[in-house]
């Protein structure tokens, strides 16, 4: 496996890969001052000719940056599920997606491409998570929640069942979402209130 990004998020993904017995050959990063991360060499900027047979995971937590980088990658994308995570056999998962330590993904959920299901997040049955979304640590999505592409559901957030959250939203940490959320909204509080809708 290869990674792109040599920051703290890479350390967590490396931990998940090692727990599965998967060897990480190297890490790409545009910061040429970085030499290694978790005892794995940083190879410098992305090189499509390096280990071309190996899959790659973009180890960057920021959704918009992950999306921008994905368009430039020639390698096929890998996935990883930490052994402590519980992922039902019916779950569909796209390329580049990671399910990290102690997360739970229940029956018939669908995770798009390059999704992060972070530490101890819980995604219940029939949820749909769009490409490049990030479900942060300890966030809870009840059944049949839809999360749009590029949206961040912040740490400790709770989303009530049968709700739709639009694309490119920011749901602040600790929010409680009790109604549908439109695209590009910033939501905060309990109950969650829209404090701003970003212009596209």
QUINORPE-V689361 format. One record per residue. PHI is phi in radians with two decimals (999 if undefined). Layout:
phi=PHI
phi=PHI
This chain:
phi=999
phi=-2.05
phi=-2.14
phi=-2.08
phi=2.01
phi=-2.05
phi=-1.85
phi=-1.06
phi=-1.10
phi=-1.08
phi=-1.05
phi=-1.21
phi=-1.17
phi=-1.04
phi=-1.01
phi=-1.15
phi=-1.14
phi=-1.08
phi=-1.11
phi=-1.66
phi=1.29
phi=-1.67
phi=-1.45
phi=-1.73
phi=-1.33
phi=3.12
phi=-2.26
phi=-1.57
phi=-2.77
phi=-1.35
phi=-1.46
phi=-1.26
phi=-1.39
phi=-1.41
phi=-1.90
phi=-2.70
phi=-2.47
phi=0.89
phi=1.14
phi=-1.96
phi=-1.18
phi=-1.55
phi=-1.58
phi=1.62
phi=-1.10
phi=-1.01
phi=-2.33
phi=-1.11
phi=-1.60
phi=-1.45
phi=0.81
phi=-1.12
phi=-1.44
phi=-1.59
phi=-1.28
phi=-2.34
phi=-2.11
phi=-1.45
phi=-1.70
phi=-2.30
phi=-1.34
phi=-1.33
phi=-1.08
phi=-1.18
phi=-1.22
phi=-1.03
phi=-1.17
phi=-1.10
phi=-1.19
phi=-0.99
phi=-1.23
phi=-1.81
phi=-1.62
phi=-1.64
phi=-1.14
phi=-1.26
phi=-1.72
phi=-1.67
phi=-2.39
phi=-2.63
phi=-2.18
phi=-1.10
phi=-1.03
phi=-1.39
phi=-1.32
phi=-2.00
phi=-2.16
phi=-1.07
phi=-1.11
phi=-1.48
phi=-1.26
phi=-1.73
phi=-2.41
phi=-1.47
phi=-1.10
phi=1.46
phi=-1.48
phi=-2.22
phi=-2.11
phi=-1.73
phi=-0.92
phi=1.14
phi=-1.30
phi=-2.28
phi=-2.24
phi=-1.61
phi=-0.96
phi=1.09
phi=-1.26
phi=-2.19
phi=-1.87
phi=-1.25
phi=-1.41
phi=1.04
phi=-1.49
phi=-1.91
phi=-1.88
phi=-1.47
phi=-0.87
phi=1.07
phi=-1.24
phi=-2.25
phi=-2.10
phi=-1.53
phi=-1.00
phi=1.12
phi=-1.29
phi=-2.21
phi=-2.00
phi=-1.28
phi=-0.96
phi=1.13
phi=-1.42
phi=-2.35
phi=-1.76
phi=-1.33
phi=-0.93
phi=1.13
phi=-1.22
phi=-2.20
phi=-1.88
phi=-1.28
phi=-1.06
phi=1.06
phi=-1.55
phi=-1.91
phi=-2.13
phi=-1.28
phi=-1.02
phi=1.34
phi=-1.52
phi=-1.85
phi=-1.74
phi=-1.19
phi=-0.98
phi=1.28
phi=-1.25
phi=-2.11
phi=-2.02
phi=-1.16
phi=-1.17
phi=1.16
phi=-1.81
phi=-2.04
phi=-1.93
phi=-1.25
phi=-1.38
phi=0.96
phi=-1.62
phi=-2.14
phi=-1.76
phi=-1.12
phi=-0.95
phi=1.37
phi=-1.29
phi=-2.13
phi=-1.64
phi=-2.16
phi=-2.63
phi=-1.08
phi=-2.13
phi=-1.33
phi=-0.97
phi=1.16
phi=-1.54
phi=-1.87
phi=-2.15
phi=-2.60
phi=1.85
phi=-2.34
phi=-1.25
phi=-1.13
phi=-2.07
phi=-1.32
phi=-1.74
phi=-2.93
phi=-2.09
phi=-1.22
phi=-1.34
phi=-1.46
